[in-house]
Amino acid sequence: MKEKTLRLSITSRTGNFNFMNPQEQSVSCHIAVFENDVKKLSTNITINYEENPLVAYSETAIELLEECIKKMFIDTSRKEKEKLLKFIKQNYKEIDRGSILYYLNDLKDKKRKLNLEIKRIKALLGLLKI
């Protein structure tokens, strides 16, 4: 049986998300916790955070969620945000470890693919006798 692995993802994008004022530009930030690559909990927040970190750490997500919850008067997904915040606070060590391991495995996979491409190109050069 595969060990449970948690990881965090934080992605941001700028766009026109206000239907009442379609000209207004804002930043939408998606925060998600994955368990074994299946999304477990997630939410979207509108906040001034325009980063897409390679490794998302719990501390950053906690700060973003707390700031958002504090400033929102009307929020139909407030309970969702509070549930995600509570989960991250309770599991931050496991989440951060999983996020780092996920990034490390991604780098190893990219390295493997690059090594295969290098071998392929060297073989082509050998065929062309360059």
One Martini backbone bead per residue (centre of mass of N, CA, C, O) as a GRO file, in nm:
protein
  130
    1MET     BB    1   0.096   0.037   0.022
    2LYS     BB    2   0.069   0.362  -0.017
    3GLU     BB    3   0.190   0.638   0.101
    4LYS     BB    4   0.093   0.922   0.237
    5THR     BB    5   0.093   1.227   0.036
    6LEU     BB    6   0.160   1.564   0.087
    7ARG     BB    7   0.077   1.875  -0.092
    8LEU     BB    8   0.150   2.201  -0.232
    9SER     BB    9  -0.035   2.463  -0.413
   10ILE     BB   10   0.060   2.779  -0.581
   11THR     BB   11  -0.144   2.987  -0.793
   12SER     BB   12  -0.117   3.267  -1.023
   13ARG     BB   13  -0.342   3.520  -1.173
   14THR     BB   14  -0.416   3.763  -1.409
   15GLY     BB   15  -0.742   3.939  -1.424
   16ASN     BB   16  -1.100   3.941  -1.504
   17PHE     BB   17  -1.311   3.868  -1.211
   18ASN     BB   18  -1.516   4.115  -1.217
   19PHE     BB   19  -1.848   4.131  -1.308
   20MET     BB   20  -1.909   4.433  -1.217
   21ASN     BB   21  -1.589   4.493  -1.325
   22PRO     BB   22  -1.434   4.397  -1.617
   23GLN     BB   23  -1.179   4.608  -1.606
   24GLU     BB   24  -1.077   4.481  -1.361
   25GLN     BB   25  -0.773   4.398  -1.210
   26SER     BB   26  -0.664   4.080  -1.073
   27VAL     BB   27  -0.567   3.834  -0.829
   28SER     BB   28  -0.560   3.485  -0.860
   29CYS     BB   29  -0.547   3.237  -0.597
   30HIS     BB   30  -0.442   2.899  -0.584
   31ILE     BB   31  -0.512   2.664  -0.322
   32ALA     BB   32  -0.360   2.333  -0.275
   33VAL     BB   33  -0.421   2.000  -0.160
   34PHE     BB   34  -0.245   1.697  -0.191
   35GLU     BB   35  -0.321   1.340  -0.223
   36ASN     BB   36  -0.160   1.154  -0.418
   37ASP     BB   37  -0.242   1.363  -0.665
   38VAL     BB   38  -0.509   1.444  -0.510
   39LYS     BB   39  -0.744   1.663  -0.459
   40LYS     BB   40  -0.854   1.765  -0.136
   41LEU     BB   41  -0.798   2.086  -0.111
   42SER     BB   42  -0.953   2.413  -0.203
   43THR     BB   43  -0.889   2.758  -0.319
   44ASN     BB   44  -0.988   3.095  -0.387
   45ILE     BB   45  -0.809   3.407  -0.409
   46THR     BB   46  -0.806   3.764  -0.363
   47ILE     BB   47  -0.471   3.876  -0.408
   48ASN     BB   48  -0.144   4.019  -0.364
   49TYR     BB   49  -0.019   3.737  -0.544
   50GLU     BB   50   0.236   3.682  -0.812
   51GLU     BB   51   0.314   3.380  -0.753
   52ASN     BB   52   0.501   3.064  -0.862
   53PRO     BB   53   0.612   2.837  -0.683
   54LEU     BB   54   0.799   2.555  -0.687
   55VAL     BB   55   0.775   2.568  -0.368
   56ALA     BB   56   0.517   2.521  -0.146
   57TYR     BB   57   0.451   2.669   0.161
   58SER     BB   58   0.263   2.677   0.441
   59GLU     BB   59   0.325   2.964   0.542
   60THR     BB   60   0.214   3.108   0.293
   61ALA     BB   61  -0.077   2.999   0.298
   62ILE     BB   62  -0.148   3.099   0.579
   63GLU     BB   63  -0.109   3.402   0.525
   64LEU     BB   64  -0.311   3.427   0.289
   65LEU     BB   65  -0.564   3.318   0.435
   66GLU     BB   66  -0.568   3.510   0.676
   67GLU     BB   67  -0.586   3.771   0.514
   68CYS     BB   68  -0.847   3.705   0.364
   69ILE     BB   69  -1.036   3.648   0.606
   70LYS     BB   70  -0.996   3.929   0.742
   71LYS     BB   71  -1.103   4.112   0.478
   72MET     BB   72  -1.367   3.947   0.456
   73PHE     BB   73  -1.713   3.992   0.475
   74ILE     BB   74  -1.799   3.850   0.201
   75ASP     BB   75  -1.799   3.479   0.188
   76THR     BB   76  -1.903   3.180   0.048
   77SER     BB   77  -1.596   3.033   0.118
   78ARG     BB   78  -1.504   3.050   0.417
   79LYS     BB   79  -1.516   2.754   0.522
   80GLU     BB   80  -1.315   2.646   0.317
   81LYS     BB   81  -1.076   2.820   0.412
   82GLU     BB   82  -1.077   2.730   0.710
   83LYS     BB   83  -1.031   2.430   0.653
   84LEU     BB   84  -0.763   2.462   0.504
   85LEU     BB   85  -0.610   2.610   0.726
   86LYS     BB   86  -0.634   2.392   0.943
   87PHE     BB   87  -0.497   2.163   0.784
   88ILE     BB   88  -0.223   2.301   0.742
   89LYS     BB   89  -0.156   2.349   1.042
   90GLN     BB   90  -0.173   2.033   1.118
   91ASN     BB   91   0.024   1.946   0.833
   92TYR     BB   92   0.291   2.110   0.758
   93LYS     BB   93   0.524   1.903   0.758
   94GLU     BB   94   0.407   1.702   0.551
   95ILE     BB   95   0.361   1.908   0.326
   96ASP     BB   96   0.652   2.014   0.292
   97ARG     BB   97   0.781   1.742   0.234
   98GLY     BB   98   0.605   1.672  -0.016
   99SER     BB   99   0.681   1.922  -0.186
  100ILE     BB  100   0.984   1.863  -0.204
  101LEU     BB  101   0.966   1.575  -0.324
  102TYR     BB  102   0.810   1.653  -0.578
  103TYR     BB  103   1.027   1.844  -0.692
  104LEU     BB  104   1.257   1.639  -0.698
  105ASN     BB  105   1.116   1.436  -0.890
  106ASP     BB  106   1.082   1.637  -1.122
  107LEU     BB  107   1.385   1.687  -1.167
  108LYS     BB  108   1.462   1.392  -1.226
  109ASP     BB  109   1.279   1.364  -1.476
  110LYS     BB  110   1.408   1.593  -1.641
  111LYS     BB  111   1.692   1.473  -1.643
  112ARG     BB  112   1.622   1.210  -1.788
  113LYS     BB  113   1.513   1.347  -2.047
  114LEU     BB  114   1.773   1.503  -2.115
  115ASN     BB  115   1.959   1.254  -2.143
  116LEU     BB  116   1.802   1.131  -2.380
  117GLU     BB  117   1.839   1.374  -2.572
  118ILE     BB  118   2.145   1.371  -2.579
  119LYS     BB  119   2.173   1.088  -2.701
  120ARG     BB  120   2.010   1.147  -2.958
  121ILE     BB  121   2.193   1.376  -3.066
  122LYS     BB  122   2.456   1.216  -3.076
  123ALA     BB  123   2.352   1.008  -3.278
  124LEU     BB  124   2.298   1.209  -3.505
  125LEU     BB  125   2.588   1.310  -3.530
  126GLY     BB  126   2.704   1.031  -3.603
  127LEU     BB  127   2.539   0.998  -3.869
  128LEU     BB  128   2.655   1.281  -3.992
  129LYS     BB  129   2.959   1.333  -3.927
  130ILE     BB  130   3.027   1.614  -3.742
   0.00000   0.00000   0.00000
